[in-house]
Amino acid sequence: MPAVNIKLRWPDGKVSTAYSPSTVVFEHFKAGHSYPLADFLSRAETAFNAASERVKQVHGFYCSSAMDSLDGLRLLARQYPARNARVEVLGLSTQGAEQV
């Protein structure tokens, strides 16, 4: 199961990376797109829960790394209370091959 790193730019310009154990995140995020913060968090919730579920289907247990990534994104998002805050997906990469 290929893992995916998602490179993000937050409303203040900070860049971070989130880890997903599954490519299911490609169904929820597109490189080069910017999402309103609430939409981004909703997509992240769906994507990382689906990724963890895929790990469970293959290995018999949920992925704590996916849940840790989701928790980290929620924590970061709390820093940006503005209604017009947006998160940009700079790239999604699997095994060193980046999609931009």
N, CA, C and O atoms as CSV, one atom per row, in Angstrom:
chain,resi,resn,atom,element,x,y,z
A,1,MET,N,N,0.853,-1.174,0.000
A,1,MET,CA,C,0.000,0.000,0.000
A,1,MET,C,C,0.898,1.235,0.000
A,1,MET,O,O,1.583,1.493,0.990
A,2,PRO,N,N,0.909,2.001,-1.088
A,2,PRO,CA,C,1.799,3.171,-1.142
A,2,PRO,C,C,1.318,4.301,-0.244
A,2,PRO,O,O,0.131,4.622,-0.189
A,3,ALA,N,N,2.257,4.880,0.441
A,3,ALA,CA,C,1.970,6.022,1.306
A,3,ALA,C,C,2.046,7.312,0.491
A,3,ALA,O,O,2.668,7.354,-0.570
A,4,VAL,N,N,1.405,8.359,1.002
A,4,VAL,CA,C,1.371,9.652,0.324
A,4,VAL,C,C,1.733,10.739,1.326
A,4,VAL,O,O,1.229,10.755,2.450
A,5,ASN,N,N,2.606,11.641,0.912
A,5,ASN,CA,C,2.884,12.848,1.679
A,5,ASN,C,C,2.189,14.007,0.983
A,5,ASN,O,O,2.289,14.166,-0.234
A,6,ILE,N,N,1.487,14.810,1.762
A,6,ILE,CA,C,0.748,15.952,1.230
A,6,ILE,C,C,1.433,17.219,1.730
A,6,ILE,O,O,1.528,17.452,2.935
A,7,LYS,N,N,1.901,18.021,0.807
A,7,LYS,CA,C,2.573,19.270,1.159
A,7,LYS,C,C,1.539,20.396,1.100
A,7,LYS,O,O,0.865,20.584,0.088
A,8,LEU,N,N,1.427,21.143,2.206
A,8,LEU,CA,C,0.383,22.148,2.362
A,8,LEU,C,C,0.957,23.528,2.660
A,8,LEU,O,O,2.000,23.662,3.300
A,9,ARG,N,N,0.249,24.554,2.178
A,9,ARG,CA,C,0.582,25.924,2.570
A,9,ARG,C,C,-0.635,26.493,3.306
A,9,ARG,O,O,-1.752,26.491,2.790
A,10,TRP,N,N,-0.391,26.971,4.507
A,10,TRP,CA,C,-1.435,27.500,5.371
A,10,TRP,C,C,-1.651,28.991,5.096
A,10,TRP,O,O,-0.841,29.610,4.405
A,11,PRO,N,N,-2.723,29.572,5.622
A,11,PRO,CA,C,-3.050,30.970,5.314
A,11,PRO,C,C,-1.935,31.984,5.609
A,11,PRO,O,O,-1.875,33.034,4.969
A,12,ASP,N,N,-1.068,31.687,6.552
A,12,ASP,CA,C,0.017,32.619,6.883
A,12,ASP,C,C,1.298,32.325,6.099
A,12,ASP,O,O,2.333,32.944,6.346
A,13,GLY,N,N,1.229,31.390,5.164
A,13,GLY,CA,C,2.385,31.057,4.341
A,13,GLY,C,C,3.221,29.897,4.855
A,13,GLY,O,O,4.109,29.421,4.148
A,14,LYS,N,N,2.959,29.436,6.064
A,14,LYS,CA,C,3.707,28.292,6.595
A,14,LYS,C,C,3.416,27.053,5.754
A,14,LYS,O,O,2.306,26.858,5.260
A,15,VAL,N,N,4.445,26.222,5.608
A,15,VAL,CA,C,4.314,24.993,4.836
A,15,VAL,C,C,4.471,23.804,5.788
A,15,VAL,O,O,5.348,23.793,6.651
A,16,SER,N,N,3.615,22.818,5.615
A,16,SER,CA,C,3.704,21.600,6.425
A,16,SER,C,C,3.447,20.398,5.523
A,16,SER,O,O,3.032,20.535,4.372
A,17,THR,N,N,3.704,19.226,6.077
A,17,THR,CA,C,3.473,17.977,5.355
A,17,THR,C,C,2.631,17.056,6.228
A,17,THR,O,O,2.855,16.942,7.433
A,18,ALA,N,N,1.668,16.407,5.603
A,18,ALA,CA,C,0.846,15.413,6.290
A,18,ALA,C,C,1.063,14.068,5.610
A,18,ALA,O,O,1.286,14.001,4.401
A,19,TYR,N,N,0.996,13.005,6.390
A,19,TYR,CA,C,1.240,11.647,5.904
A,19,TYR,C,C,-0.078,10.873,5.826
A,19,TYR,O,O,-0.892,10.907,6.749
A,20,SER,N,N,-0.266,10.186,4.718
A,20,SER,CA,C,-1.383,9.256,4.579
A,20,SER,C,C,-0.823,7.891,4.193
A,20,SER,O,O,0.057,7.808,3.335
A,21,PRO,N,N,-1.314,6.828,4.806
A,21,PRO,CA,C,-0.837,5.487,4.459
A,21,PRO,C,C,-1.462,4.951,3.173
A,21,PRO,O,O,-1.153,3.837,2.749
A,22,SER,N,N,-2.340,5.739,2.552
A,22,SER,CA,C,-3.071,5.244,1.384
A,22,SER,C,C,-3.234,6.339,0.329
A,22,SER,O,O,-3.301,7.527,0.645
A,23,THR,N,N,-3.294,5.915,-0.909
A,23,THR,CA,C,-3.513,6.855,-2.015
A,23,THR,C,C,-4.957,7.333,-2.103
A,23,THR,O,O,-5.281,8.116,-2.995
A,24,VAL,N,N,-5.818,6.896,-1.220
A,24,VAL,CA,C,-7.210,7.352,-1.225
A,24,VAL,C,C,-7.285,8.873,-1.101
A,24,VAL,O,O,-8.286,9.469,-1.499
A,25,VAL,N,N,-6.256,9.508,-0.561
A,25,VAL,CA,C,-6.263,10.968,-0.422
A,25,VAL,C,C,-6.302,11.667,-1.776
A,25,VAL,O,O,-6.728,12.819,-1.860
A,26,PHE,N,N,-5.860,10.984,-2.849
A,26,PHE,CA,C,-5.926,11.565,-4.190
A,26,PHE,C,C,-7.365,11.816,-4.624
A,26,PHE,O,O,-7.620,12.641,-5.502
A,27,GLU,N,N,-8.300,11.105,-4.011
A,27,GLU,CA,C,-9.719,11.300,-4.319
A,27,GLU,C,C,-10.272,12.563,-3.662
A,27,GLU,O,O,-11.353,13.027,-4.025
A,28,HIS,N,N,-9.545,13.117,-2.705
A,28,HIS,CA,C,-10.066,14.234,-1.917
A,28,HIS,C,C,-9.295,15.537,-2.093
A,28,HIS,O,O,-9.827,16.617,-1.837
A,29,PHE,N,N,-8.047,15.437,-2.530
A,29,PHE,CA,C,-7.204,16.621,-2.692
A,29,PHE,C,C,-6.537,16.615,-4.058
A,29,PHE,O,O,-6.180,15.560,-4.582
A,30,LYS,N,N,-6.373,17.791,-4.623
A,30,LYS,CA,C,-5.681,17.951,-5.896
A,30,LYS,C,C,-4.533,18.930,-5.704
A,30,LYS,O,O,-4.703,19.994,-5.108
A,31,ALA,N,N,-3.370,18.562,-6.211
A,31,ALA,CA,C,-2.210,19.447,-6.143
A,31,ALA,C,C,-2.517,20.735,-6.893
A,31,ALA,O,O,-3.101,20.717,-7.976
A,32,GLY,N,N,-2.115,21.853,-6.296
A,32,GLY,CA,C,-2.334,23.152,-6.906
A,32,GLY,C,C,-3.668,23.785,-6.571
A,32,GLY,O,O,-3.923,24.927,-6.953
A,33,HIS,N,N,-4.518,23.069,-5.867
A,33,HIS,CA,C,-5.814,23.616,-5.475
A,33,HIS,C,C,-5.757,24.217,-4.083
A,33,HIS,O,O,-5.004,23.770,-3.218
A,34,SER,N,N,-6.562,25.232,-3.895
A,34,SER,CA,C,-6.701,25.900,-2.609
A,34,SER,C,C,-8.119,25.651,-2.112
A,34,SER,O,O,-9.078,25.770,-2.874
A,35,TYR,N,N,-8.252,25.305,-0.839
A,35,TYR,CA,C,-9.553,24.968,-0.275
A,35,TYR,C,C,-9.876,25.890,0.899
A,35,TYR,O,O,-8.997,26.187,1.707
A,36,PRO,N,N,-11.125,26.345,1.002
A,36,PRO,CA,C,-11.523,27.055,2.226
A,36,PRO,C,C,-11.238,26.146,3.419
A,36,PRO,O,O,-11.396,24.929,3.324
A,37,LEU,N,N,-10.829,26.717,4.513
A,37,LEU,CA,C,-10.380,25.940,5.672
A,37,LEU,C,C,-11.406,24.898,6.115
A,37,LEU,O,O,-11.044,23.745,6.354
A,38,ALA,N,N,-12.665,25.278,6.228
A,38,ALA,CA,C,-13.688,24.315,6.672
A,38,ALA,C,C,-13.818,23.161,5.686
A,38,ALA,O,O,-13.965,22.010,6.097
A,39,ASP,N,N,-13.766,23.455,4.395
A,39,ASP,CA,C,-13.837,22.413,3.373
A,39,ASP,C,C,-12.605,21.519,3.442
A,39,ASP,O,O,-12.707,20.296,3.342
A,40,PHE,N,N,-11.442,22.140,3.613
A,40,PHE,CA,C,-10.205,21.369,3.737
A,40,PHE,C,C,-10.296,20.382,4.895
A,40,PHE,O,O,-9.951,19.210,4.744
A,41,LEU,N,N,-10.758,20.852,6.048
A,41,LEU,CA,C,-10.859,19.969,7.222
A,41,LEU,C,C,-11.872,18.848,7.004
A,41,LEU,O,O,-11.652,17.716,7.435
A,42,SER,N,N,-12.962,19.155,6.347
A,42,SER,CA,C,-13.957,18.119,6.044
A,42,SER,C,C,-13.371,17.062,5.112
A,42,SER,O,O,-13.565,15.864,5.317
A,43,ARG,N,N,-12.654,17.516,4.088
A,43,ARG,CA,C,-12.002,16.590,3.169
A,43,ARG,C,C,-10.949,15.754,3.895
A,43,ARG,O,O,-10.839,14.549,3.672
A,44,ALA,N,N,-10.176,16.408,4.764
A,44,ALA,CA,C,-9.135,15.705,5.519
A,44,ALA,C,C,-9.748,14.629,6.412
A,44,ALA,O,O,-9.239,13.511,6.486
A,45,GLU,N,N,-10.825,14.967,7.076
A,45,GLU,CA,C,-11.522,14.004,7.939
A,45,GLU,C,C,-11.915,12.760,7.137
A,45,GLU,O,O,-11.639,11.632,7.545
A,46,THR,N,N,-12.550,12.980,6.015
A,46,THR,CA,C,-12.989,11.875,5.166
A,46,THR,C,C,-11.803,11.085,4.624
A,46,THR,O,O,-11.799,9.855,4.669
A,47,ALA,N,N,-10.796,11.796,4.111
A,47,ALA,CA,C,-9.646,11.143,3.476
A,47,ALA,C,C,-8.827,10.316,4.460
A,47,ALA,O,O,-8.499,9.164,4.177
A,48,PHE,N,N,-8.498,10.889,5.606
A,48,PHE,CA,C,-7.635,10.175,6.548
A,48,PHE,C,C,-8.374,9.038,7.252
A,48,PHE,O,O,-7.763,8.023,7.589
A,49,ASN,N,N,-9.677,9.194,7.479
A,49,ASN,CA,C,-10.451,8.072,8.018
A,49,ASN,C,C,-10.528,6.934,6.997
A,49,ASN,O,O,-10.425,5.763,7.362
A,50,ALA,N,N,-10.709,7.279,5.720
A,50,ALA,CA,C,-10.736,6.252,4.672
A,50,ALA,C,C,-9.378,5.568,4.554
A,50,ALA,O,O,-9.308,4.354,4.363
A,51,ALA,N,N,-8.303,6.339,4.666
A,51,ALA,CA,C,-6.958,5.756,4.594
A,51,ALA,C,C,-6.731,4.782,5.744
A,51,ALA,O,O,-6.186,3.696,5.549
A,52,SER,N,N,-7.148,5.173,6.929
A,52,SER,CA,C,-6.995,4.295,8.087
A,52,SER,C,C,-7.840,3.025,7.928
A,52,SER,O,O,-7.420,1.934,8.316
A,53,GLU,N,N,-9.021,3.183,7.359
A,53,GLU,CA,C,-9.893,2.026,7.119
A,53,GLU,C,C,-9.258,1.069,6.110
A,53,GLU,O,O,-9.374,-0.148,6.256
A,54,ARG,N,N,-8.597,1.599,5.101
A,54,ARG,CA,C,-7.921,0.743,4.119
A,54,ARG,C,C,-6.803,-0.058,4.772
A,54,ARG,O,O,-6.597,-1.228,4.450
A,55,VAL,N,N,-6.088,0.574,5.684
A,55,VAL,CA,C,-5.040,-0.139,6.413
A,55,VAL,C,C,-5.673,-1.272,7.209
A,55,VAL,O,O,-5.135,-2.379,7.251
A,56,LYS,N,N,-6.807,-1.003,7.836
A,56,LYS,CA,C,-7.490,-2.042,8.614
A,56,LYS,C,C,-7.899,-3.214,7.719
A,56,LYS,O,O,-7.773,-4.374,8.112
A,57,GLN,N,N,-8.382,-2.911,6.530
A,57,GLN,CA,C,-8.791,-3.978,5.617
A,57,GLN,C,C,-7.612,-4.865,5.226
A,57,GLN,O,O,-7.771,-6.075,5.063
A,58,VAL,N,N,-6.441,-4.274,5.076
A,58,VAL,CA,C,-5.258,-5.024,4.640
A,58,VAL,C,C,-4.538,-5.696,5.804
A,58,VAL,O,O,-4.131,-6.854,5.709
A,59,HIS,N,N,-4.383,-4.951,6.916
A,59,HIS,CA,C,-3.540,-5.434,8.018
A,59,HIS,C,C,-4.305,-5.833,9.279
A,59,HIS,O,O,-3.730,-6.425,10.192
A,60,GLY,N,N,-5.594,-5.512,9.334
A,60,GLY,CA,C,-6.395,-5.906,10.488
A,60,GLY,C,C,-6.408,-4.903,11.630
A,60,GLY,O,O,-6.965,-5.192,12.689
A,61,PHE,N,N,-5.812,-3.732,11.444
A,61,PHE,CA,C,-5.825,-2.692,12.486
A,61,PHE,C,C,-5.824,-1.318,11.820
A,61,PHE,O,O,-5.334,-1.151,10.704
A,62,TYR,N,N,-6.379,-0.351,12.524
A,62,TYR,CA,C,-6.421,1.018,12.008
A,62,TYR,C,C,-5.030,1.640,12.053
A,62,TYR,O,O,-4.174,1.208,12.825
A,63,CYS,N,N,-4.810,2.652,11.225
A,63,CYS,CA,C,-3.504,3.309,11.136
A,63,CYS,C,C,-3.436,4.507,12.076
A,63,CYS,O,O,-4.105,5.518,11.863
A,64,SER,N,N,-2.623,4.380,13.111
A,64,SER,CA,C,-2.473,5.488,14.060
A,64,SER,C,C,-1.764,6.682,13.422
A,64,SER,O,O,-1.990,7.819,13.835
A,65,SER,N,N,-0.921,6.447,12.436
A,65,SER,CA,C,-0.229,7.550,11.761
A,65,SER,C,C,-1.211,8.435,10.995
A,65,SER,O,O,-1.059,9.657,10.975
A,66,ALA,N,N,-2.202,7.836,10.375
A,66,ALA,CA,C,-3.219,8.616,9.669
A,66,ALA,C,C,-4.007,9.465,10.657
A,66,ALA,O,O,-4.302,10.629,10.386
A,67,MET,N,N,-4.344,8.887,11.793
A,67,MET,CA,C,-5.099,9.634,12.797
A,67,MET,C,C,-4.242,10.736,13.431
A,67,MET,O,O,-4.743,11.815,13.746
A,68,ASP,N,N,-2.957,10.457,13.614
A,68,ASP,CA,C,-2.040,11.484,14.117
A,68,ASP,C,C,-1.941,12.643,13.132
A,68,ASP,O,O,-1.922,13.805,13.538
A,69,SER,N,N,-1.877,12.331,11.837
A,69,SER,CA,C,-1.828,13.384,10.817
A,69,SER,C,C,-3.099,14.224,10.854
A,69,SER,O,O,-3.033,15.452,10.798
A,70,LEU,N,N,-4.242,13.577,10.948
A,70,LEU,CA,C,-5.510,14.294,11.013
A,70,LEU,C,C,-5.563,15.190,12.245
A,70,LEU,O,O,-5.974,16.347,12.157
A,71,ASP,N,N,-5.152,14.661,13.383
A,71,ASP,CA,C,-5.125,15.473,14.610
A,71,ASP,C,C,-4.199,16.676,14.457
A,71,ASP,O,O,-4.518,17.771,14.919
A,72,GLY,N,N,-3.056,16.474,13.812
A,72,GLY,CA,C,-2.121,17.573,13.580
A,72,GLY,C,C,-2.718,18.644,12.693
A,72,GLY,O,O,-2.520,19.834,12.938
A,73,LEU,N,N,-3.450,18.238,11.663
A,73,LEU,CA,C,-4.104,19.208,10.778
A,73,LEU,C,C,-5.171,19.996,11.523
A,73,LEU,O,O,-5.296,21.207,11.341
A,74,ARG,N,N,-5.933,19.314,12.356
A,74,ARG,CA,C,-6.950,20.012,13.164
A,74,ARG,C,C,-6.303,21.038,14.084
A,74,ARG,O,O,-6.800,22.155,14.224
A,75,LEU,N,N,-5.204,20.660,14.703
A,75,LEU,CA,C,-4.490,21.555,15.604
A,75,LEU,C,C,-3.964,22.782,14.857
A,75,LEU,O,O,-4.123,23.911,15.323
A,76,LEU,N,N,-3.347,22.563,13.717
A,76,LEU,CA,C,-2.854,23.685,12.911
A,76,LEU,C,C,-3.997,24.602,12.478
A,76,LEU,O,O,-3.854,25.825,12.496
A,77,ALA,N,N,-5.113,24.024,12.097
A,77,ALA,CA,C,-6.248,24.806,11.600
A,77,ALA,C,C,-6.801,25.759,12.657
A,77,ALA,O,O,-7.340,26.812,12.318
A,78,ARG,N,N,-6.674,25.403,13.914
A,78,ARG,CA,C,-7.175,26.271,14.995
A,78,ARG,C,C,-6.480,27.630,15.026
A,78,ARG,O,O,-7.007,28.584,15.598
A,79,GLN,N,N,-5.309,27.720,14.418
A,79,GLN,CA,C,-4.557,28.975,14.405
A,79,GLN,C,C,-5.134,29.992,13.417
A,79,GLN,O,O,-4.715,31.150,13.415
A,80,TYR,N,N,-6.083,29.581,12.582
A,80,TYR,CA,C,-6.579,30.429,11.497
A,80,TYR,C,C,-8.096,30.597,11.589
A,80,TYR,O,O,-8.840,29.929,10.870
A,81,PRO,N,N,-8.550,31.479,12.464
A,81,PRO,CA,C,-9.985,31.636,12.665
A,81,PRO,C,C,-10.694,32.472,11.587
A,81,PRO,O,O,-11.925,32.505,11.560
A,82,ALA,N,N,-9.961,33.133,10.717
A,82,ALA,CA,C,-10.588,33.999,9.719
A,82,ALA,C,C,-11.512,33.216,8.797
A,82,ALA,O,O,-11.192,32.097,8.396
A,83,ARG,N,N,-12.646,33.798,8.464
A,83,ARG,CA,C,-13.626,33.135,7.593
A,83,ARG,C,C,-13.066,32.839,6.212
A,83,ARG,O,O,-13.427,31.835,5.597
A,84,ASN,N,N,-12.195,33.697,5.724
A,84,ASN,CA,C,-11.675,33.531,4.371
A,84,ASN,C,C,-10.360,32.746,4.316
A,84,ASN,O,O,-9.697,32.733,3.279
A,85,ALA,N,N,-9.979,32.097,5.412
A,85,ALA,CA,C,-8.733,31.320,5.453
A,85,ALA,C,C,-8.825,30.158,4.466
A,85,ALA,O,O,-9.852,29.489,4.352
A,86,ARG,N,N,-7.716,29.942,3.757
A,86,ARG,CA,C,-7.647,28.860,2.769
A,86,ARG,C,C,-6.364,28.065,2.973
A,86,ARG,O,O,-5.356,28.594,3.443
A,87,VAL,N,N,-6.420,26.795,2.614
A,87,VAL,CA,C,-5.253,25.914,2.663
A,87,VAL,C,C,-4.973,25.458,1.237
A,87,VAL,O,O,-5.870,24.979,0.543
A,88,GLU,N,N,-3.732,25.607,0.806
A,88,GLU,CA,C,-3.345,25.214,-0.544
A,88,GLU,C,C,-2.588,23.891,-0.507
A,88,GLU,O,O,-1.681,23.706,0.304
A,89,VAL,N,N,-2.967,22.983,-1.385
A,89,VAL,CA,C,-2.251,21.723,-1.530
A,89,VAL,C,C,-1.149,21.965,-2.562
A,89,VAL,O,O,-1.417,22.099,-3.756
A,90,LEU,N,N,0.079,22.018,-2.087
A,90,LEU,CA,C,1.211,22.286,-2.966
A,90,LEU,C,C,1.607,21.055,-3.777
A,90,LEU,O,O,2.073,21.176,-4.910
A,91,GLY,N,N,1.423,19.881,-3.198
A,91,GLY,CA,C,1.767,18.662,-3.909
A,91,GLY,C,C,1.399,17.428,-3.119
A,91,GLY,O,O,1.241,17.466,-1.899
A,92,LEU,N,N,1.268,16.332,-3.845
A,92,LEU,CA,C,1.034,15.013,-3.247
A,92,LEU,C,C,2.094,14.107,-3.831
A,92,LEU,O,O,2.249,14.041,-5.051
A,93,SER,N,N,2.823,13.412,-2.984
A,93,SER,CA,C,3.909,12.575,-3.502
A,93,SER,C,C,3.844,11.161,-2.927
A,93,SER,O,O,3.573,10.957,-1.744
A,94,THR,N,N,4.101,10.200,-3.802
A,94,THR,CA,C,4.207,8.800,-3.404
A,94,THR,C,C,5.574,8.297,-3.835
A,94,THR,O,O,5.972,8.480,-4.986
A,95,GLN,N,N,6.278,7.679,-2.936
A,95,GLN,CA,C,7.565,7.063,-3.239
A,95,GLN,C,C,8.463,7.960,-4.080
A,95,GLN,O,O,9.107,7.491,-5.018
A,96,GLY,N,N,8.508,9.243,-3.750
A,96,GLY,CA,C,9.407,10.170,-4.416
A,96,GLY,C,C,8.904,10.758,-5.718
A,96,GLY,O,O,9.572,11.625,-6.279
A,97,ALA,N,N,7.752,10.326,-6.231
A,97,ALA,CA,C,7.217,10.871,-7.473
A,97,ALA,C,C,6.119,11.882,-7.135
A,97,ALA,O,O,5.030,11.494,-6.712
A,98,GLU,N,N,6.393,13.141,-7.316
A,98,GLU,CA,C,5.466,14.184,-6.904
A,98,GLU,C,C,4.479,14.519,-8.016
A,98,GLU,O,O,4.847,14.614,-9.186
A,99,GLN,N,N,3.229,14.694,-7.631
A,99,GLN,CA,C,2.190,15.170,-8.553
A,99,GLN,C,C,1.961,16.636,-8.240
A,99,GLN,O,O,1.632,16.996,-7.110
A,100,VAL,N,N,2.136,17.477,-9.242
A,100,VAL,CA,C,1.966,18.918,-9.042
A,100,VAL,C,C,0.874,19.427,-9.952
A,100,VAL,O,O,0.570,20.620,-9.943
